[in-house]
Amino acid sequence: MSDDLTSVQDQMVHDEFIDNLKSLSVSQSSCTYADGIKELHTQLKRSLQNGLSNNKAFAFRIVDNFYRIVPLFDKILSNDDKNDHNNFIQTKNFLETLTKAFDGVCFFEIFTVLKDVSPVQLIFQNYIVLLKETYFTDNDKYDDLVSCLLPIIAYSSVFTPVTEDKIPINLLTYLLTFTKRHWLFQHRETIIKNILGLIKAFSKNPLLVPMIIRNEWPHACVQWLVNNDTKNNLRPSYIIDYLICLIIQKLARHTIGVQILNQLNCLKRLDEYKEVMKNYHTEIQNNCLCVIQSMIYALLMEEDEIKQISLSNDNRTCHVINELVLYTIKASHADYFFYECFHVSEMLSVLSKLFVNDNILLKIVNENNQLFDCLCQLMIHFVNIIHDTNRVHQPTDDETLLSLTNLFWSISFHQCYHEKFQTNSILMNILSNLATSSSLYTCIKIKLIPRDMCSLKKAAEGILWNLKPSLPSISSQISNEKIEQQPLAMISYSHSDAIFCRELVEHLSAYVPTWVDYKQTQGTVAHSDDVWEEIAHAMEMATVIVLLVSKDYYNSKSCRQELSYASDTLKKRIIPVYVPNQQYRASGWLGIRIAGQKYIHFGRKSFADAIKELSSTILTDQKSVVVSSTQPVTYSSSEPIPKTMTNEENKLLLTLQNWTKKDIQKWFDDNHIHNDLITLYIEQFHTGTSLIVYARHVKLFYRHEYIRIFKNYSKIFHGKELNTLDFITFVDALYRLRTEYDPNSTIEDSYEKSNEQQLSCSVKTSEEATAQL
């Protein structure tokens, strides 16, 4: 009962304060104002006994009405008349109290609880016009007034579709001039902090970033990283440094921001900044700054640079990545999804960028068991938020959903996580709706999709593509008569290489029926409204996949999923074609998938000769398909019929059976097997024939054996990763030994599986092995 009475009394005090604030705003006489401002100040202090943060409704009412009295405050503060000095002091005291009250309030929380965003947008319009250049001078008499206005403008701008024409023309210019002059002065820290907070909020808006760049805010922020008063050993406080880094981090989320920051050598300045900060801030503060700087690094780096990052023996990078994951998980459980001034979407966008590096992805997901489930819960939550008509829709909602979908796309390339997707029916249903552009998602409007990300629909389609179950190639079901006519070559390429692709298709079609996405009318490939389905169908029907190898192909998630489906699921024959006029050499996931394949390099011979070689390779490959299709029971001319053993061959096997440990060690040495593998295997073989038996086992169960050895190797050598090429060297020696001593084995028999299946899937088995550690 007493609590209810207190609540009623508080409400009466709040109502009285708001009424007096409105009345004072139209005050006509100096005497009336003097009494009114004094009473208003008393009421404010009484209303703030429990703090504004504990009464969001009252805080909003103050914000909704404070603009009415600002012109009167401006008049009092500007008046130099000594007769009005008392009014000046009373006004300053009131504003100082209000400033301190605002300093402990998160306006984002206040505005978020509203069901309708239009009042917040009106607040922005009412307050942005109140700022004047005369408020930002060497005289600090306006500082408290400005410190009340700026946070309101900053936070309301997040809820408002602000464009450049809504911002006073010279606002960013005089704010920068003032900040440059006073950023090291401690007594102006509050106003500097609020100015930087406003620029930080504006930097989130892609429509305002060009204006921020034109006014050279990025230039100033990068310069401030390393500038300080060396003579007096002055450096701004931690919060100022923190906000400067946050502005750079927000700008780095936009393509145009990345361009200007790289032109300003921002990464180099960050390296210098790390050393400077050690002398001015605590270890905990420097750790927080380090997380922001690492986010900036990731956002500014090119994909190729990120793919080259090695986590082995790099404890600092591992620590920062773990901090990002921790921030993500903490934010996912926090009110409004904020943690340490970061919305969860900001961590997710950085992780999405880092996940182009498969080693980083596997390490993060494997070592953080909560992460996948956390991402799933976030996906479900933000989809529900978008359709909640009782809640204000935020741009961060769309950004979070976009980042999540792109993250899941990266994860879906690794088969070891497919079960996690497929057993989560809610997540699969969401992805299906996104992929089909259900009308449920038409409200999702992202002003500008960040670089290195794809649209919701494309990312969702990519995930579902990667999760397709392994199916037998439809091409194997085509009648022998159709196969014998001519092969169907499917072209897989990056659209950055479209000009070369069109020229190649035009000439190759004279020799071979060719399917390419922009034609979509080839032979037996049925037309579909879904391009992905058409591509999948074309791959299934094709005899060979002609792959146009280039750096752009390697960097494309879409191209990666095409090749994964063709190589890993359909087991198709791949013919790599190097695009001319480039220095790129296949590496990473692309390099291993085309290892052992004959390639054609169009930059090393005439175009006509290269086309003839390509068509000849396709047609030669077709002959082997025809043979295997028309003679499923008998042996082809290239595969010798099994024969009985001769006396000489019996003697060879007897010799193998009599091999000693010394003979086996000599065999390992003669074949240049890596010492680590010798250590791993030497005690397991006691005769030469056991090597033959193991060679047969590896041939039949290559994937299983690779994963088993990968795990044992990591365990015995304390986390060291097995080099795939070292293992392949060992397998190669086994196959040659089997060919030499086993009469029912041939070179072709030994290497056919190695080239077409084992090498093409070695990246996949490596990923699976890493995931299982």
Long-range contacts (C-beta under 8 A, 24 or more apart in sequence): 10-47, 10-50, 10-55, 13-43, 13-46, 13-47, 14-47, 14-55, 14-58, 14-61, 16-43, 17-43, 17-44, 17-47, 18-61, 18-62, 18-65, 21-62, 21-65, 21-66, 21-68, 21-69, 22-65, 22-68, 24-69, 24-72, 25-68, 25-69, 25-71, 25-72, 27-72, 30-83, 30-84, 30-87, 33-72, 33-76, 33-87, 34-86, 34-87, 34-90, 37-87, 37-90, 37-91, 37-94, 38-90, 40-94, 41-90, 41-93, 41-94, 41-97, 44-94, 44-97, 44-98, 44-101, 45-97, 48-97, 48-101, 51-101, 51-104, 52-101, 52-102, 52-104, 52-105, 53-104, 53-105, 53-106, 56-109, 56-110, 56-113, 59-105, 59-107, 59-110, 60-110, 60-111, 60-114, 62-98, 63-107, 63-110, 63-123, 63-152, 64-119, 64-123, 66-98, 66-148, 66-152, 67-123, 67-126, 67-127, 67-130, 70-130, 70-145, 70-149, 71-130, 73-145, 74-130, 74-132, 74-145, 77-141, 77-142, 77-145, 78-134, 92-141, 92-144, 95-144, 95-145, 95-148, 96-144, 98-144, 98-148, 99-144, 99-147, 99-148, 99-190, 102-147, 102-148, 102-151, 103-147, 103-190, 107-151, 107-152, 107-154, 107-155, 107-156, 108-155, 108-158, 108-336, 108-338, 109-335, 109-336, 110-155, 111-155, 111-156, 111-158, 111-159, 111-392, 112-336, 112-392, 112-394, 114-392, 115-390, 115-391, 115-392, 116-392, 117-159, 117-392, 117-393, 120-156, 120-159, 120-160, 120-392, 121-156, 121-159, 121-160, 121-161, 123-152, 123-156, 124-153, 124-156, 124-157, 124-159, 124-160, 124-162, 124-166, 125-160, 125-166, 127-152, 127-153, 127-156, 128-153, 128-166, 128-167, 128-168, 129-168, 131-168, 131-171, 133-170, 133-174, 136-174, 136-175, 136-177, 136-178, 136-191, 137-178, 138-181, 140-187, 140-188, 140-191, 143-188, 143-190, 143-191, 146-191, 146-194, 147-190, 147-191, 147-194, 150-191, 150-194, 150-195, 150-197, 150-198, 151-194, 151-197, 153-198, 154-194, 154-197, 154-198, 154-200, 154-201, 154-202, 155-201, 157-198, 157-201, 157-202, 157-205, 158-201, 158-204, 158-394, 158-395, 159-392, 159-394, 161-207, 162-202, 162-205, 162-207, 162-208, 163-207, 163-208, 164-207, 164-208, 164-210, 164-211, 167-202, 167-208, 167-211, 172-199, 172-211, 172-212, 172-215, 172-217, 173-215, 175-199, 176-215, 176-216, 176-217, 176-220, 179-220, 180-220, 183-224, 183-236, 183-240, 184-228, 184-229, 184-234, 184-235, 184-236, 186-237, 189-236, 189-237, 189-239, 189-240, 192-236, 192-240, 193-239, 193-240, 193-243, 196-240, 196-243, 196-244, 196-247, 197-243, 199-247, 200-243, 200-246, 200-247, 200-250, 203-247, 203-250, 203-251, 203-257, 204-250, 204-253, 204-395, 205-447, 206-254, 206-447, 206-448, 207-447, 209-251, 209-254, 209-256, 209-257, 210-256, 212-251, 213-256, 213-257, 213-260, 217-247, 218-248, 218-251, 218-257, 218-260, 218-261, 218-264, 219-264, 221-247, 221-248, 221-251, 222-248, 222-261, 222-264, 222-265, 222-266, 222-269, 223-269, 225-269, 225-270, 225-272, 225-273, 225-276, 226-269, 226-272, 226-273, 226-276, 228-276, 228-280, 235-276, 235-279, 235-280, 238-280, 238-281, 238-282, 238-285, 241-277, 241-280, 241-281, 241-289, 242-285, 242-288, 242-289, 242-292, 242-341, 245-289, 245-292, 245-293, 245-296, 246-292, 246-341, 248-296, 249-292, 249-295, 249-296, 249-299, 249-346, 252-295, 252-296, 252-299, 252-300, 253-299, 253-346, 253-349, 253-450, 254-448, 254-450, 254-451, 255-448, 255-450, 255-451, 258-299, 258-300, 258-451, 261-300, 262-300, 266-296, 266-300, 267-297, 267-300, 267-301, 270-296, 270-297, 287-323, 288-340, 290-320, 291-320, 291-323, 291-324, 291-327, 291-340, 294-320, 294-323, 294-324, 295-324, 295-346, 295-347, 295-350, 298-350, 298-353, 298-354, 299-349, 299-350, 299-353, 301-353, 303-356, 303-452, 303-555, 304-551, 304-555, 306-353, 306-354, 306-356, 306-357, 306-360, 307-356, 307-357, 307-588, 309-357, 309-359, 309-360, 310-359, 311-359, 311-360, 311-363, 312-721, 318-363, 321-354, 321-360, 321-363, 321-364, 322-367, 322-368, 324-350, 324-351, 324-354, 325-351, 325-364, 325-368, 325-371, 328-371, 328-374, 329-368, 329-370, 329-371, 329-374, 332-374, 332-377, 332-378, 337-396, 337-400, 343-396, 343-400, 344-378, 344-400, 345-396, 345-399, 345-400, 345-403, 348-378, 348-400, 348-403, 348-404, 348-407, 349-399, 349-403, 349-450, 349-453, 351-403, 351-407, 352-403, 352-406, 352-407, 352-410, 352-452, 352-453, 353-452, 355-407, 355-410, 355-411, 356-410, 356-452, 356-555, 358-413, 358-414, 358-588, 358-589, 358-767, 359-770, 361-410, 361-411, 361-414, 362-414, 362-767, 362-770, 362-771, 365-411, 365-417, 365-771, 366-770, 366-771, 366-773, 372-411, 372-417, 372-420, 375-404, 375-407, 375-408, 376-424, 376-426, 376-427, 378-404, 379-404, 379-405, 379-408, 379-427, 379-430, 380-426, 380-427, 380-430, 383-430, 386-441, 386-443, 386-444, 387-440, 387-443, 393-443, 395-446, 395-447, 398-444, 398-445, 398-446, 399-446, 399-450, 401-444, 401-456, 402-446, 402-449, 402-450, 402-453, 402-455, 402-456, 402-459, 403-453, 405-431, 405-434, 405-456, 405-459, 405-460, 405-463, 406-453, 406-454, 406-459, 408-459, 408-463, 409-454, 409-459, 409-460, 409-462, 409-463, 409-466, 409-557, 410-557, 412-462, 412-463, 412-466, 412-467, 413-466, 413-557, 413-560, 413-561, 413-564, 413-589, 414-767, 414-768, 414-771, 415-568, 415-764, 415-767, 415-768, 416-767, 416-768, 416-771, 416-772, 417-771, 418-466, 418-467, 421-463, 421-467, 422-467, 431-460, 431-463, 431-464, 432-460, 432-464, 434-459, 434-460, 435-460, 435-461, 435-463, 435-464, 454-557, 454-558, 458-558, 461-532, 462-557, 462-558, 462-561, 465-532, 465-536, 465-561, 465-565, 466-561, 466-564, 466-565, 468-536, 468-565, 468-569, 470-569, 471-540, 471-569, 471-570, 473-540, 473-570, 473-571, 473-572, 474-537, 474-540, 474-541, 475-540, 475-541, 475-542, 475-543, 476-629, 478-524, 478-541, 480-626, 480-629, 480-630, 482-524, 483-543, 483-622, 483-625, 483-626, 483-629, 484-626, 484-630, 486-512, 486-513, 486-619, 486-622, 487-512, 487-513, 487-542, 487-543, 487-544, 487-618, 487-619, 487-621, 487-622, 487-625, 488-512, 488-513, 488-514, 488-515, 488-522, 488-523, 488-524, 488-525, 488-538, 488-541, 488-542, 488-543, 489-513, 489-514, 489-515, 489-542, 489-543, 489-544, 489-545, 489-546, 489-575, 489-618, 490-514, 490-515, 490-516, 490-538, 490-539, 490-541, 490-542, 490-544, 490-545, 490-546, 490-566, 491-515, 491-516, 491-546, 491-548, 492-539, 492-545, 492-546, 492-547, 492-548, 492-553, 492-559, 492-562, 492-563, 492-566, 493-547, 493-548, 493-553, 493-559, 494-548, 494-550, 494-552, 494-553, 494-555, 494-556, 494-559, 496-550, 496-552, 497-548, 497-550, 497-552, 497-553, 497-579, 500-548, 500-579, 500-580, 500-602, 501-548, 503-607, 504-548, 504-577, 504-602, 504-611, 507-607, 507-608, 507-611, 508-546, 508-611, 508-614, 508-615, 511-611, 511-612, 511-615, 511-618, 511-619, 512-615, 512-618, 512-619, 514-546, 515-541, 515-542, 535-562, 536-565, 539-565, 539-566, 539-570, 539-572, 540-570, 542-572, 543-573, 543-618, 543-621, 543-622, 543-625, 544-572, 544-573, 544-574, 544-575, 544-618, 544-621, 544-622, 545-572, 545-573, 545-574, 545-575, 546-575, 546-577, 546-614, 546-618, 547-574, 547-575, 547-576, 547-577, 547-594, 548-577, 548-579, 549-576, 549-577, 549-578, 549-579, 549-584, 549-586, 549-590, 549-594, 549-599, 550-578, 550-579, 550-582, 550-584, 551-582, 551-584, 553-590, 554-584, 554-586, 554-587, 554-588, 554-589, 554-590, 560-589, 560-590, 563-590, 563-593, 564-593, 567-593, 567-760, 567-761, 568-593, 568-760, 568-761, 568-764, 571-756, 571-757, 571-760, 573-621, 573-756, 574-760, 575-599, 575-600, 575-614, 575-617, 575-618, 575-621, 576-600, 577-601, 577-602, 577-614, 578-602, 578-603, 579-603, 588-763, 589-763, 592-724, 592-759, 592-760, 592-762, 592-763, 592-766, 593-760, 593-763, 594-760, 595-759, 595-760, 595-762, 596-754, 596-755, 596-759, 596-760, 597-755, 638-748, 639-746, 639-748, 639-749, 640-746, 642-743, 642-744, 643-743, 643-744, 644-743, 645-743, 646-743, 649-741, 649-743, 652-740, 652-741, 653-689, 653-741, 655-688, 656-687, 656-688, 656-689, 656-691, 656-692, 656-741, 657-687, 657-688, 657-689, 658-687, 658-688, 659-687, 659-688, 661-686, 663-688, 664-688, 664-691, 667-691, 667-733, 667-737, 671-729, 671-730, 671-733, 671-736, 672-729, 673-726, 673-729, 673-730, 673-733, 674-723, 674-726, 674-729, 674-730, 676-713, 676-717, 676-720, 676-726, 677-713, 677-726, 677-727, 677-730, 679-716, 680-709, 680-712, 680-713, 680-716, 681-730, 688-737, 688-741, 691-734, 691-737, 692-737, 692-738, 692-741, 692-742, 694-734, 695-734, 695-735, 695-737, 695-738, 696-738, 698-731, 698-734, 699-735, 699-750, 699-753, 702-731, 702-753, 702-754, 702-757, 702-758, 702-765, 703-758, 703-761, 703-764, 703-765, 703-768, 706-762, 706-765, 706-766, 706-769, 707-765, 707-768, 707-769, 707-772, 710-765, 710-766, 710-769, 710-770, 710-773, 711-769, 711-772, 711-773, 714-773, 721-770, 722-769, 724-762, 724-766, 728-754, 728-758, 728-759, 728-762, 731-758
